[in-house]
């Protein structure tokens, strides 16, 4: 109950932070990891795996104690003039099971104890197999967390792009509305025609519709962020810029750890399979009542003990075939590992080239936008003087807007490529 309450308090604190501050990428990532059901499930699987260690040890190393009780009656019919009789010495004319088989009956109540001896290797193999299984679960959780970071970051970047588009469109719209007031005065002074005013007004209306669509897209993207994070959607003021740091190349890639674990899993399964070929020694003992007739039954209490040795001799070469299967599985894993290495190297190289090209394009586009901003200022001044038409002015605005949107898209692509690089370079 306490862990659940603790998680609830964390979720509540994070939710309140959305209402009071700008939303951050790290906040959504933390929430998504905390609420991911498959991560919670894997956590329980690891606990089950730890319990399995204890179970393996108990099954193979602990004393096994049980109590048994049995009453068997094997009567004889027409025995020495009796219609039905229980006897250990029936007459030769009586009807019933052979006395050598049943002794006339069995009265047993015993406590039995068994213990496996010299089975440390067998137990070790089982524990090793379970350890590799737990490592598989841990690697799965690591991969799930890494994928969550990738998906949340991609969604956050797209949402942030809509936010930038909204701000950029608002800026253009505000400037156009200011120009509209100037044009209205120029129309009254007969410097510009009324059609110029209507044309500008029409363009402003179009920009407002465009802004509305951008805001709708932003709302959908933010709602998707909350959905992926596993928390109810909230109204937030603003998204902060995504901070995406370049991951340094790891000393060991995740795919290498995964393939190594898969190889060890094959080894572990092979060892457990070969447990059946090890000599097995077990000790057993029992004490209690064990009698075949009721008279003097109180004297039939006793004790017995012994050792049991099992040595496998021949199984039709199953051990050999299983070992060959394991070798082929390891060989297949090695092929996949080499193929994964080539794919990762090629993908990283391709992304690095794309990022470099984007950086150059962004620099060139920034220069172009500065020139367009200067041209736009010139056209604003000429518009006030009635030296340029509204059509020309709107064309300049449209070109500026298109390049502005292109820059936003390129910046978004840059972040997405960084995120993809980090996702692969891991």
N, C-alpha and C positions, 0 to 999 in steps of 0.2 A: 504493500500500500504506500509506503514511504517513497520508493523510487517513482511510482506513478505520480504522486503529489509533487515531487521534485521536478519531473519533466513538465508537469502542468504549469508550475511556477515559472520555469524557463520560457515556455511558450508564451505565457501571459506577458512576461517582461519584454520579450522580443516584439510581441504584438503592440504593446504600448509604445515601444520605441518607434514603430512605424508612424504612429499618430503624432509623435512629438518631433521627429527628426527626419531628415532625408534618408531614403532607403539605400543600403549599401549591398554590393554584390556578396560580400562575405556573410552578411546576415542571412540572405536567402540560402546560401550554400550550407551554413550551419543548421538551419531549420530543415532543409531537405535531408541531410544526413541523419538528423535526430529523429525524423518522422518516417524514414524509409522502412516499410514493413519487412523487406527482404534482409535488411541489415539487422533488424531486431530478431528476425527468424534465425539468421546465421549465428547471432549471439547465443540464442537458446541451443542451437545445434552444437556449439562449442561446449556449453555446459553439459549437454548430453554426452559429448565425447569424453569429457573429464570423468563423468560417472561411469562411462564404459570402461575406462582404465581400471577403476575399482572393481567393476563387475568381472573383468577378465582375471584380475588377481584373485578374487574370491573364488571363481570357478575352478581355477587351476592350482592354487596354492593352499587354500584354506581346507580345514577339515569339513567333510560333508557328513552331517549327522541326521539320521531319520529313524523313525519308529515304525515297525511293521507288526501287524497282527493278523493271524489267519486261523480259521477253524475249518477243518475238512472232515466230513463224515463220509465213509465208504461202507455202508452196511452190507451184510450178507443175508440172503433169503433162504429159508429152509435149512438153517444151520443147527444140527444136533437137535432137531425137533422144534426149534424156535422159528416162528414165521419170519421175524426180522431180528437181526442180532449184529452188534458191533464187536468184532473180535480180531485179535492178531493171529489166531490159530483156527481158522475155519476148517470144517470137515471137507473131505474131498468131494462130497455131493452137494455142498452149498453153492448157491448162485451169487456171484459178485465179482468185482475186480480182483485180479491176481494180488494176493497179499504181498508179494514182493514189490509191487508197484506202489500200493497205497498204505500198507501196514495197518489197514483198517481205519485210518484217520490221521489227523494232524491237529495239534493244539499248540499254537506258537504265538508268542508275544516277545518281541526283541527290540533292542536299541542297536542300530548299525552305524559304524563309523568307517569312513574311507578317506584316504589321503594319497594324492599323487606324489611320487617321489622323483627326484632328479629331473624335474621338468622345467628348469630355469630357461633353457633354450627355447622350448615351446612357448612358454609364457612371454619371453622376450620378443619372439616373432609376432605374436598377437598384439603386444603393446606397440611394437614398431608399426605394424599395419594401421592401428588406430591413430597413432601419432601422425602418419602421413595423411590419413583422412581428415584429421583436425587441421593440418596445414592446408589442405585443399579448401576447407571452409574459410580459413583465414584469408587465403589468396582470393577467394570469391568475394569476400567482404571488401578487400582492398580494391578489387576491380570495380565493384558496384560503387564504392565511394568515388573512385576516379571518374567513372561515367557520370555520376551525379554532378560533379564539378563541371564536366564538359557540357552537359545538357543545360544546367542552370546558367552557366556563363554565356552560352549561345543565345538563350532566350533573353537574358538580361541585356546583351549587346543589341539585339534587335529592338527591344523595348527602348533602349537608350537612343537608338537611331531615330525612332519615331519622336522621342522627346526633342532631339536636336532639330528634326524637321519642323516640329511645332514651333519652336523658338524662332527658327529661320523664317518660316512663313509668317509668323506674327510680326517679325521685324519688317518684312516686305509690305505686309498689309498696313501696318502703321504708317510707313512712309507713303504708300499710295493714298491713304486717307488724308494725310497732310497735303499731298499734291492736289487732291480733289478740292480742298478748300481754296488753294491758289487758283486752280482752273476755274472754279466758280466765280472768283473775282475777275479773272481775265475775260470770262464770257460776258459778265455784266459790263465790262469796259469795251466789249466788242473786239478784243484782241484775238480771242479764240471763238470758235463756233460752238453752239449748243451741242452739236453732235460729238464734239470732242469730250465734253463733259459726260455725256451719256456713255460714250465708249469707255472712258475711264471708270465710270460707275459700274458698268457691266464687268469689267475686268476685276474690280474689287469684289463684286458678288461672286465671281468665279473663284477668287482666292479664298473667300469665306467658306464656300462649299468644300474646297480642297483642304482647308484647315480643319473643318468638321470631320472629314474622313480620316485625317491624320490622328485627330484626337480619339476617334473611335478605335483605330488600330492600336494606339498607345494603351487605351483601356483594356483591350483584349490581350495585349502582350503582358501587361502587368498582372491581369487576372491569371494568365497562364503561369506566371512566375509563382504566384501564391499556390496555385494548384500543384505544381511540381514540388513545392516546398512542404505540401501537406498541411497547410493552415488556411483558415477562412480568409477570403479576400478582404483587404482593408483599403481605405482611401489614403494615399500617400501624397505628400507635397511634391516631391521631386526625386528622381534617381540621380545618385552621384556618379561621376565618371567611373567606368570599369577599370580596375587596376589589375592588369594581367602581366605578371612577371614571367620572363623567359626561364624555363626550367633548364638547369644545367644537365648535361648528359650523365645519367646515373652510372655508377660503377658496374651495376648489373641490371639489365633491362627486365621489366616485368615478365615478358614472354620467356626469358631465360629461366627465371625462377619458377614459372609455371611448368615449363618443359622438364626441368630438373625434378620438380615434385611429381610430375606424371611418371617419370622414369623410376623414381623411388617407390611409387605406388605399384608399378609392375614388379619391382624387386620384392616389396612387402608381400604381395599376393603370392609370388612364387615361394617365398619362405614359409608362409602359412600352409600352402598346398603340400610342401614337403615335411610339415610337422608329422604327418601320418606315417612317414618312413623312419621316424626316430623310435628306438626302443622305449617302451613305456613301462614304468614300474609303479605299482600302486599297492598300498598296504590297506588291509581291511580287518575289522574286528567287530564282534557282536556279543551281546550278553542278554540273557533273559530266559524265558521259558520256551522249551522245544520238546514236545512229547507226542507219542503216538497213541497213548491210552490214558484214561483218566485215573485209574488206581495208582496211588503213590505219585501223583502228578507234582506234588510239592517238592519232590526230590529231583525233578527234571530241570531245575534252574542251573545254568552253566555259562561258559564263556568260550569263544573260539577266536582265532586270529590267523592271518596268513598273508602271503605276498603273491601278487599276480604280475607276471612278466609277459609283455606282448612284443614280439619281434616280427616285423613285416618281412616276407620272403620274396614274393613275386606278385606283380600286379599287371602283367601284360605290357610293360614298358610305358605305363602312363606317366611316370616321372620324367622320362626322356622326352616324350611328346610335349608335355607341359612346358619343359625348359626351352624347347625349340620355339614354341608359341611365344614365350616371353622374349626371346632374342629377336624374333620378327617384329614384335610390338615396339621394342626399343629402337630397332632399325627404322621403322616408320616414323617414330618420334623425331629421330635425328634428321630425317628428310624434311619434316615440317619445320623443325627449328631453323635449318639453313634457309628454307624458303621465307620464313618470317623475317629473318635477318636481312635478306635482300630487299624485301618489300618495305621494311621500316627505313632502311638506308635510302632507298629511292624516294620514298614519300617525304622524308625529312629534307633531302636535297631539293626536291621540287618545291616544297613550301618555302624554304630559304630563298630560292630564286624568285618566287612570287612576291615575297615580302620585300626583297630588294627592289624589284620593279615597281611595287606600290609606293615605296618611299620616294623613288625618283619622280614618279607621276604626281605624287602629292606636292612635292616641291615645285614642279612646273605649274601645277594647277593653282597653287597659292600665288605665284607670280601673276598668273593670268587673272585671278580674281581681284588682285590689287589694282591691276590696270583697269579692269571693268568697273571697280568702285570709283576710280578717278574719272572714267568716262561718264559714269552715272551722275557724279556730282556736277560735271560739266553740263550734262543734259538737263539737270534740275535747274541750273541757272538759266540756260537758254529757254527752258519751258516757261519760266517766270516772265521772260522778255518776249515770249511768243515767237521765238526764232526756230523752234522745232515743233513738229506735229506730235499729237498724242500717240499716233501709230508708231512713230520712230521711238518715242520715249518708252512705250510699252514693249517694243521689240528689244530694247536695251535691258529693260527689267527682266524680260523672259529669258534672255541669254544669261544674265547674271544668276537668275534663279536656277536654271538648268545646271550651270557650272557649280553652283552652291550645293545642289542636290547630289551632283556627281562627286563632290568632295566628301559629303557625308557618307555616301555609299562606299567610297574608297576607304574612308576611315573605319567604317563598319567592317569591310572586308579585311582590313589590316588586323583589327581585333580578333575577328573570327579565325584568321590564319594563325595568329599567335596562339589562340586557344587550341586549334587543331594541332599545332606543333607541340604544345605541351602535352596534349593527349597522347600523341605518338611517342614523343621523346621521354619515355617513362618505363 
